[in-house]
Amino acid sequence: MFFKKEDNIEKKQIRKLYNRIRTEEKDRDIKEKEISKRIIDLDIFKEAKVVALYFGKGSELNTDILIKECFKQGKVVCFPKVIDDYNMEFYKVSSIYDLALGKFNIMEPTTKDIINSKDIDLMIIPGIAFDNKLNRLGYGKGYYDHYMKKNTYIKIGICFESQIAFYIPVDKHDIKMDMVITEKNIYK
């Protein structure tokens, strides 16, 4: 379903719809492999020394292929950890065994090796929906937007093509992606 600006729809309604769409996605493994391949083939991925990732939960895209490829290429890999009601930080991990269930039932680093945000070259970001103007609809807590507002690294949102919305309402604190990658397209 496509929404237009004049529909005056709330983010909450869009989240509910696109969360359902993502949950019902078919052929996930094939599509996740294609998304990962598109990212791995990018020059910005090849050149990145420090990559910020997330560990997918529930119906989020699985990032296992990207995680393994980062370790294989000797990149510094970091994951987010919620610090308080508004903030998260990224911590270096040496393997997936450095992750444990944390806040919101999300896998978080157990390490203490915090990564300076200025050292991150590339961040792979989850979302419930994106649009072709590179806007992101997250979960509504603002952790990623708050973290990203002070940084200059490349931000890549990843999702299934079915999660690309015609329109996403944007607030002044919402941060655009530099790129959104699906199994069918690379939006820039």
MOPE-V267587 format. One record per pair of residues at least 12 apart in sequence whose C-alpha atoms are under 8 Angstrom apart, sorted by sequence separation. I is the first residue (numbers start at 1). GAP is how many residues later the second one is. D is the distance in Angstrom with one decimal. If there is no record, write none. Layout:
i: <I,I>
gap: <GAP,GAP>
d: <D,D>
This chain:
i: <78,79,98,126,127,78,79,98,53,78,79,77,78,76,77,93,76,77,92,91,93,51,92,91,92,93,157,81,82,91,92,136,156,159,161,91,92,155,156,157,158,159,160,161,71,91,92,154,155,156,157,158,159,160,161,51,53,55,71,90,91,154,155,156,157,158,159,161,50,51,52,53,54,89,90,156,40,49,50,51,52,53,54,89,90,149,36,48,49,50,51,52,53,81,90,130,146,148,50,52,80,81,145,32,36,40,79,80,130,145,32,36,79,123,125,127,129,145,32,122,123,124,125,126,127,128,137,33,121,122,123,124,125,126,127,132,136,118,120,121,122,123,124,125,126,130,131,132,135,117,118,122,124,129,130,131,132,118,128,129,130,131,135,23,129,131,22,78,131,22,52,130,136,135,136,135,136,135,136,134,135,134,134,134,134,132,57,56,57,130,55,55,134,133,134,86,88,132,133,86,87,88,132,86,89,87,88,86,87,82,61,60,60,52,50,51,50,51,52,53,54,49,50,51,52,53,54,49,50,51,52,53,54,48,51,48,45,44,61,61,61,22,19,18,18,15,15,15,15,35,15,11,31,25,25,22,22,21,22,21,39,38,18,38,35,35,35,34,32,31,11,11,10,9,3,4,5,2,3,4,5,1,2,3,5,2,3>
gap: <12,12,12,12,12,13,13,13,14,14,14,15,15,16,16,16,17,17,17,18,18,19,19,20,20,20,20,21,21,21,21,21,21,21,21,22,22,22,22,22,22,22,22,22,23,23,23,23,23,23,23,23,23,23,23,24,24,24,24,24,24,24,24,24,24,24,24,24,25,25,25,25,25,25,25,25,26,26,26,26,26,26,26,26,26,26,27,27,27,27,27,27,27,27,27,27,27,27,28,28,28,28,28,29,29,29,29,29,29,29,30,30,30,30,30,30,30,30,31,31,31,31,31,31,31,31,31,32,32,32,32,32,32,32,32,32,32,33,33,33,33,33,33,33,33,33,33,33,33,34,34,34,34,34,34,34,34,35,35,35,35,35,35,36,36,36,37,37,37,38,38,38,38,39,39,40,40,41,41,42,42,43,44,45,46,48,49,50,50,50,51,52,53,54,54,55,55,55,55,56,56,56,56,57,58,59,59,60,60,61,65,66,67,68,69,69,70,70,70,70,70,71,71,71,71,71,71,72,72,72,72,72,72,73,73,74,77,78,97,98,99,106,109,110,111,113,114,122,123,123,124,126,129,135,137,138,140,141,141,142,142,143,145,145,146,147,148,149,151,152,157,158,159,160,162,162,162,163,163,163,163,164,164,164,164,165,165>
d: <5.7,5.6,5.5,7.4,7.2,5.0,6.7,6.4,7.5,4.2,7.3,5.6,5.7,6.8,5.9,6.7,7.8,7.2,7.6,6.3,6.6,7.6,7.0,6.6,7.9,7.9,6.2,7.8,6.7,6.7,5.5,7.6,5.9,7.6,5.2,5.4,6.3,5.2,6.0,6.3,5.7,6.6,5.0,6.4,7.9,4.3,6.3,8.0,5.2,4.9,4.6,5.0,5.3,6.2,6.5,6.9,7.1,7.7,7.8,5.9,5.4,6.1,6.6,5.5,6.3,6.1,8.0,7.5,5.8,6.2,6.0,6.2,5.6,7.1,5.6,7.1,7.4,5.1,4.6,5.2,4.8,5.4,6.8,7.6,7.9,6.8,7.6,7.4,6.1,6.0,6.4,5.8,7.7,5.3,7.7,7.7,7.7,7.0,7.5,7.8,6.3,6.4,6.8,6.6,6.5,7.9,6.6,7.1,7.8,5.8,6.7,6.1,6.3,7.0,7.0,7.0,7.3,5.6,7.9,5.5,6.2,6.3,5.9,5.9,7.2,7.8,7.0,7.3,5.0,4.8,5.0,5.0,4.7,5.9,7.0,6.9,7.4,6.4,6.1,6.3,6.2,6.1,6.0,6.3,7.2,6.4,5.0,7.4,6.7,6.6,7.4,7.6,7.0,4.9,5.0,4.8,7.1,7.6,7.0,5.9,5.9,5.8,7.3,5.2,6.4,5.9,6.3,7.3,6.3,7.5,7.3,7.1,7.6,7.8,7.5,7.2,6.5,4.9,7.1,5.5,6.4,5.1,6.8,6.4,6.3,7.8,6.6,8.0,8.0,7.5,7.5,6.1,7.1,7.9,7.2,7.5,6.3,6.1,7.9,7.0,5.7,7.8,7.9,5.9,7.7,6.9,6.9,7.3,6.9,8.0,7.5,7.1,7.9,6.7,6.8,6.1,5.0,6.1,6.2,6.1,7.1,7.8,5.4,5.0,4.5,5.2,7.1,6.5,6.7,5.8,6.2,7.0,7.4,5.4,7.7,6.3,7.2,7.6,7.6,6.7,8.0,7.6,5.9,6.1,6.2,6.3,7.4,7.4,8.0,7.5,7.5,7.6,7.3,8.0,7.9,7.4,7.4,7.1,6.7,7.1,7.6,7.5,6.2,7.9,6.5,5.6,4.8,5.3,7.1,5.3,7.6,6.7,7.5,7.9,7.3,6.8,6.5,6.1,6.1,5.6,7.9,7.8,5.4,5.6,7.2,7.2,7.8>
